[in-house]
């Protein structure tokens, strides 16, 4: 019984593709059975999980957020001349000092900053910046700017290096597709847009669910953990080998697949029973944050959650669109932290936001901004070293019209990995990047 349960758990750990389980499940049985029988796959186990340890929540601002109108150098004459009507007036920004201020629709960000719960990291980027959405996003996701073809992300490699043998829920991304940053070579975390979509949809779901009962597991435990063609010794005077049929293997895999159903039922229950204390925006982003807050409250063992807010490619008529996005970002994060505090989980949570690039300094002819380079990042939570970090880029010393970066984003990643997720960063980032004073001990 114990061996069977352990093997079934190992299958879950190695078989994140269960999210895609459908009536076509037999098509991946061959490779799955081989993976099941790798006895050393679950040998490395990380003790802390999101259920009782630290949690990272990543917020991706997709499309290239205008960093200059998010953290604005309101006191700089160059900013006002370059941006024209897009420039935020000094009396509208939430001032961080006598030079920089947060966008008018980010009042909660200012509240976090004043409470010592937010770090603003200025001028984040990387050498030889790429202004293509897809390529730059790949660079941020993989943390490998020098590689044209990438198959894993920095968080995926974190899972590969530290979470082998752990629960399959080590990472959860809210969205239809798993972002590259979360993909590992051995572990692919869960990804679903809604809790209802993370479900087993094969035939005879109720019959297979019955196979999860303890008596059913015991009756098929031994044959289910051996390869097809092997036999098991039956206790008794004559000890004969009982063949293991392909049907027994299939039943085992059906039972394993149904663990996805049980797990999805848990997540569905968490989200349906969750009573938020904050008012989330009625958007995909707001609903995503609400789902993450519910799963944290429900005690899932997730180390990293991932959610995106899109629409930042503001080439034309930027002012109203960017203001709306800032409001959605502000309100969603306010509702999330309101819930996390109510749960008394805030000491365990660190939130990090990023975008694939910033925007150019000058406004364009369509009252918008074009693809740029360096931009700010945010870290939020009671364990951050609050304040301004990094050097704000010069508005006159530019790289082909773009802000020059002063902080490599991999320095931020290294800091999060080493000082928050408590893992060496070099195996994950490929080299050792200096950490920053961004997270309290």
N, C-alpha and C positions, 0 to 999 in steps of 0.2 A: 504493500500500500504506500509506504513512504517513498520507495524508489519510483513508483509510478507518478506520484504527485510531484516529486522533484523533477522527473523528466518532463512532465507536462508543463511545469513552471518554466523549465529551461526552454521548451518550445515557444512558450509565450514570449520569453525574453528575447529569443533569437528571431521570432516570426512576427515582426511588427506589421507585416503585410496582411495580418488578419483583418485590418480595417477594410480590405478590399474583398473579403470572403463573400462569395456569391454561389449560385448553383454550379459554377465551374470549378469548385474547389479541387476536384481531382487533378486538374492540369498542373498544379504545383506540388503534388504529393511527393514525387520522386526526390526532388531537391530537398524538400522539407524533412523527409525521413532521414536522409543522410545527415542533415544538420542536427537532427534530434539526437543522433547517436554519438556525437562528438563529446566524449565524456569530460573533456577539459574545458569546454566552452564556458561553463559557469564557475570556474575556479576562482576568478578574481571578483570579490564582492566589496562594494563600497558601503560602509555602515550608514552614514547619514543619508537621509532622503528628505524630500520636500515635506514629508509628513511631520518630521521633527527637527529638521535642519533649515539651512538657508535656502532661499528661493530667489531666482533672478527672473524678472519680467522684462522682456524686450519689446519696445514699441518702435516699429519701423514707420517712418514718414516717407511714403513712396511718391516718387515723382520729382524729387529735388526741392526740398524746402528752402525758401528764401531766408537764409540765416540773418541777413542784414535787417530784415523786417521782423525777425523773431527776437533777436537780441540786437537792438538798434543803437548805433553810436549817435544818439540824438544831438549831442553837443558839437558834432563835427560838421563844419561848413561844407566840406567835400561831400558828405553824405546827403545833405539837403540839396545841393546843386545837382548831384548825379541822379538823385531819385525824383526830384520834382514833386509832383502831387502824390507820389507813392510814399514819400518820406513821412515818418511819424513825427508829429510835433512834440516838443519837449514837455508840454503840459498834458499830453495824453499817455505817454509811456509810464510804466511802473519802474521808477528809477532804482537801479542797483548801485550806482555811484554817480559822480558828476560827469560821466561820459556815456555810460551804457544804461539802457533801460529795456524792459520786456515789453512786448507788443501789448497794445491796449486791451485785447481780449484774453490776456493771460493773468488775470488777477490772482488766481489760485497758485500759480507758479511763484508769484511774488510773496504770497503767504507762506509757502513752503520755504522759500529763500530766507524770509525773515525769521522763521522758526528754526533755522539751522538744519533743514531737511533737504536741501537741494544744492548741488554743485553745477555751475555753468562752466563748461569747458570750451574755451574759445579757439577758433582757428583750427579745427580738426580736419585732417585730410591725409594725403599720402603723396610721395614723389611722382612726378610725371602724371598728373591727374587725367583721367579719361572722362569725356563729357557725354558719353553714350550711357543712357539709362541702364541698358542690359549689362554692358561690360563693367561699368562702375559698381553696379549692384553686386555682380559676381565677385568683384574685388573686396567689397565690404563683407560679403557673406563668407567668402573663403579665407580672407586674410592673406591671400597669396597674390599680390599685385603682379608679380613677375611671371605667373603661370597663365597661359591663354586658355588652357583646358583644365577645368577643375571638376572633381567628382564628389568632394566632401566640403563641409563648412566647418568653421571654427568651433561652433557648439557641437556639431556632430562628432568632431574629433575629441572634444571633451567627453562626450558620452562614451566613445570607443575606448578612451584611455582610462576612464575612472568609474564607469557605471556598468561594466560587463558583469552579468550575474544579478543585476538589480531588477526591480519591477519594470515592465515595459512602459510604464507611464513616466519615465524619467524626464521626458520632454513632451509638451503638448503645444501644438500650434493651432491657432484659431484661423481657419481658412480652408478653401477647397484643396490647395496644394501645399505640400510641405516645402518651406523655403530651403534653399541650398544651405544656408547657414546651419540648419538643424540636421542635415543629412550626414550620417557617418558611413564608414565602410562596413561596419558590422551592426550598427544600431540605427534604425530609422524610427524616430518617435512618432507619436500619434498626430494626426492632422484631421480636423473636421470643422466644418463651418458652423454646424449646430449640433447640439448633443444628440438630437434625434437621428442624425445621419451616421453616427458611429454605432452601427448595429449589424448583427448577422442577418442576412436577407435570404439565406438558402431555403431549400424545401424542408418541410417537416421540422420546423424550428422547435416546436413544442416537444416532439419526440426526442430530438437531440438534447434538449434542455434536461429531459429526464435522465439522460446519461451522466449528468453532473452529480447525481445523487450518490452518496457514499457507497451504498450497496452495489450500485452499478459499477462504480469505479473499482471496488474490490474484486468483483467477479471477473473483470477483464484486465486487471492491473498487470499481471505478469506477461501475458502475450503481447500487450500493447507496447511494452518497452523493449521488445526484441525485434530484430529485422525479420522481414518475410523469409521463410525457409528455415529459420532457427527453431529450436524446440525448447520447452521448459520441462524440468524434472518435477514430477508430481510426487509428493510425500506419500509413502505407503510401502507395503511389503515388496511390490514388484517394480517400483520406480520406472515408469515408462515416459518416453518423450512425447509431449503433446505438441503437434505442429501448430505454428502460428499462421493463421490465414491472412490473406490480403484484406479480407473483410474485418478482421480484428484490428488491423492497422488503421483501416479507414474509420472504424468506430472510434478508435483513440483520437484520430485527428478531428473527427466530428465533435467529440467531447471537448477537445482543446479549442476548436473554433468557437464552441459555445461559451467558453470563458470570455470571449469578446462580447458576447451577448450579455453575460452577467455583469461584466465591467461597464458596458454601455448603460445597462439598467441603473447601476450605481451613479454614474455621471448624470443620467437623466433625472434620477431622484434628487440628487444634489441641486441641480439647476432649477427644478420645479419647486422644490421646497424652500429655496433660498429667498429670504425676505430682505432685499437690499435696504440699507440705511440711507444711501445716497440716491440722487436722481440721475440715472444714466441717460445719455442721448439715445434717442430711438433710431439708431443707425447700426450698421455692421460693426463699426468700431466700438460703440457703446455697449452693444450686446456682447461683443467679444470680451471686453473688460469685465462685464457683469458675470459672464460664464467663468472667467478665471477666478474672480473673487469667490464664486460659489464653490469651485473645486478646491481652492485653498481652505475655505471653511469646512469642506467635507473631508479634509485630511488625506487627499491623494498624495502619494509619495513622489510628486513631480518636483524636479530640481529647476527646470527652466520652462517658462511659459512665453509664448510669442504671439503678438497681435500687430496688425498693420492698420494705418490710416492712409488712404490714398487721395490723389487729387492735387498734388503739389506742383504739377507741371504747368505753372502759371505764365504762359507766354503772352497772354492777352488779357486786358481788363483784370489785372491781378487784385486790385484793392478789395473789392467785395468778396471775391472767392477766398483770398488768403485770410481775411478777417473771419469768415465763416469757419474755415478750417481751424484757426486758432481757438475759436470758441468751442468747437467740438472737442478738440484736444484738451482744452482746459477743463471743460465740464466732465468729460469722461474720466480723466485722471483724478479730479476732485471726488467724484462718486466712488471710484475705486479705493482711494486712500481712506475715505470715510468708512467704508466697509471693513477694510483691513484693520483700522484702528479699533472699530467696534468688536472685531473678532479677537483683539489683542494679539494679532499676528505681525504687527508692523515691524517689530525688531528683527523679524526673520526675512523681510522682503526688501530687495533692492530693485529699483526700476531704472532702466537705461533706454534712452531714445537716440535714434540716429536717422540720417537720410543719406542717400547715395552721393549727393553733392549739393552745394549751395547754388546761388544764382549770381549772375554777373553784377558788377557794381552799378553800371548805368542802366536806367530804364530804357526799354526799346520803343520803337515807333507805335507799338500797339498797346501802350500803357501796361506792359508786363515786363518780365525779366527772363533772360535766356540762361541756358545751362552754364553753371559756374564751377567753382572748385570748393574751397574750404568753407566750413560752416560750423556752428556750435553743436555740441552734444549736451545732454542733461543726464545727471544721475540723481535719483530721488530716494529718500528713505531716511530714517533716523540714524543710520549708521554711516552716512556719507560725511566727508569732511566738507562742510558747507562753504559756499563762497564762490569767487571767480577763480578759475584755473586756466592755465595757458595764457598766451599773449594774444590780444585781439589784433587781427591783421591790419596792416596799414592800408588806407584807402588810396594812397598815391603810389606806393611801391607795389605794382601789380604784375601778374604773370599773364600777358596777353589779355588784359582787361579783367582778370580774375584775382580774387584774394589769394595770397600765398598762405599755405598752411604753416602753422607753428607747432602743432601737436600731431604726431602720427597716431592714427586711430588704433594702431596695434599696441601703443603704449596704454591706451584705455583698456583694450581687451586684456592685456597682460595683468593690469591692475585688478580687473574684475575676476579673472581666473585665479590669481594667486591670493588676493586679499579678501575675496568674497567666497568664491567656490572652492577655495583651499586646495588647489591643484597646481602643479608646476605648469608654467605656460609654454616653455620651450618646446616640448614634444607636440604641442597643439599648434603653435604659431610658426614652427620651423626654425626659429632662432630666438635668442633671449632679448626681449625689449625691456627697457627700463620701466619700472612701475612709477606711478604718480601718487602723490599724497591725496587720495580721493576717498578712501574708505577707512573708517576708524577701526582700531583693533578691538 
